[in-house]
Amino acid sequence: MAAHGLGDDDRRHVFHPYTSIAEQRSGDPFVVAEAEGVFVRGADGREYLDAMAGLWCVNAGYGRAEIADAMAEQARRLAYYHAFLGTVNEPGVRLATRLAGLTPPGLDHAFFCNSGSEANDTLIKLIWYYWNLREQPRKKKLLSRHGGYHGVTLGATSLSGLPAMHARFDAPLDRFLHLTKPHHYREGRADESEAEFTARLLRELEETIVREGPDTVAAFIGEPLMGAGGVIPPPDGYWAGVQEVCRRHDVLVAADEVICGFGRLGHAFGSDRYDIAPDLMTVAKGITSAYFPVSAAVVSDAVFDVLAGGSAEAGVFSHGHTTSLHPVGAAAALANLDLLEGEGLLTRAAEVGPPFLQKLRDAVGDHPLVGEVRGEGLIAGVELVADRTTRTSLPAEARTGLQLHRLLLEEGLICRALGDTLAFSPPLVIGEDELAEAVSRFARGLARLSEALD
Ligand SMILES: Cc1ncc(COP(=O)(O)O)c(C=O)c1O
């Protein structure tokens, strides 16, 4: 891909997130120039159907003038002011109020940050603060899952359960425990039904709480549907069981809604889809469709009451970012929510998602390289395998997922390779013809991969 004169400066000065430094130093970057609807255009003029909405985030689609105009207008009126020491701005208050109306009942208090990672670190600190105020200072351990992705700040890295995020980063920190990922296809034992698998995971959860001591376990934190860990919808009954076990042991339940929130699963939140009544949740990405970095940790009335109750004694809540509740971000979020609600995008994935998943299954589900096609709403994953019958994975060093990703780019389709699972998470505005086009381009790329491997 041509770098359009930017290659040298990029190699010299840009330290890329989630990129091999060695590969970046020897190759040209993919320069993105503009985007409209579901299409991204490279600086070389080539157009790609972005079946990933950037990084699972451009829910309203690219080029929405309504959001851009709202941001520009706000930047002209009040480009910035902080929210420390009781200060606030009008779009900020309107956004917090709007969010409280969208989140599940009782989740009414939002602490604003900039990224999903920061929201999750805030969540962790809120949970520890909460148990300190409840005078249970030992109740600090956090349970999450292998395969979970919660971001890259120190706490969020520790919550995450992906080995590459821990290796050489001295993570996870103490107090973070990881449970089995709820993926029957990969984690289920021979002849174990999905119901038996779920029961085993719930036993693991309970045994972990009991072994560690319920007086030391603070919270369980999970994505309603795991995203970056491979697009893993939870098995039936999983979340009901998790909540039941946690409640019994006075362990808080937190939902990381950074991907699932704002319509991805055909509901406002993943918690609505799976009947989760979380004590806390985090949101980011789709809250502004990534037109501006905004995130939040949202807490229930019950949790907030404890924080408020201990406040006089605890003093100032000493946490917050320079750009918490940024007025331009709030304006972007409000305009974005107008689009998501006004155009029915919070529920659209429930209508167009199932036929899309079916098309994907029909097109590639029987391919010898495909082990599982899974998804929910407008998020899907296609897992590549060496052998369908034995479910044997491809050798990691072959980086077959990445190979397919590159072939798909040549076909004009952007998917994301999560190891050997290729993910789809398109803008929620995507047309049915565009979904069909994404499936055909994917099938063409897969056919080319299989020829190349023969
Ligand atoms: C579920 C989940 N939580 C948290 C994060 C971290 O968000 P950010 O990259 O904005 O820090 C991500 C990012 O992909 C995510 O998928």
The ligand as an SDF file (V2000), in Angstrom:
LIG
                    3D

 16 16  0  0  0  0  0  0  0  0999 V2000
  -14.9050   -4.3200   25.9980 C   0  0  0  0  0  0  0  0  0  0  0  0
  -13.8440   -3.2760   25.9570 C   0  0  0  0  0  0  0  0  0  0  0  0
  -13.5480   -2.6180   27.0840 N   0  0  0  0  0  0  0  0  0  0  0  0
  -12.6290   -1.6390   27.1100 C   0  0  0  0  0  0  0  0  0  0  0  0
  -11.9360   -1.2990   25.9680 C   0  0  0  0  0  0  0  0  0  0  0  0
  -10.8810   -0.2430   26.0220 C   0  0  0  0  0  0  0  0  0  0  0  0
  -11.3220    0.9060   25.4030 O   0  0  0  0  0  0  0  0  0  0  0  0
  -10.2570    1.9880   24.8770 P   0  0  0  0  0  0  0  0  0  0  0  0
   -9.5150    1.3690   23.7530 O   0  0  0  0  0  0  0  0  0  0  0  0
  -11.1380    3.1450   24.4930 O   0  0  0  0  0  0  0  0  0  0  0  0
   -9.3760    2.3340   26.0330 O   0  0  0  0  0  0  0  0  0  0  0  0
  -12.2280   -1.9410   24.7640 C   0  0  0  0  0  0  0  0  0  0  0  0
  -11.5360   -1.5850   23.5110 C   0  0  0  0  0  0  0  0  0  0  0  0
  -11.6660   -2.2220   22.4870 O   0  0  0  0  0  0  0  0  0  0  0  0
  -13.1960   -2.9760   24.7680 C   0  0  0  0  0  0  0  0  0  0  0  0
  -13.4660   -3.6570   23.6570 O   0  0  0  0  0  0  0  0  0  0  0  0
  1  2  1  0
  2  3  1  0
  2 15  2  0
  3  4  2  0
  4  5  1  0
  5  6  1  0
  5 12  2  0
  6  7  1  0
  7  8  1  0
  8  9  2  0
  8 10  1  0
  8 11  1  0
 12 13  1  0
 12 15  1  0
 13 14  2  0
 15 16  1  0
M  END
$$$$
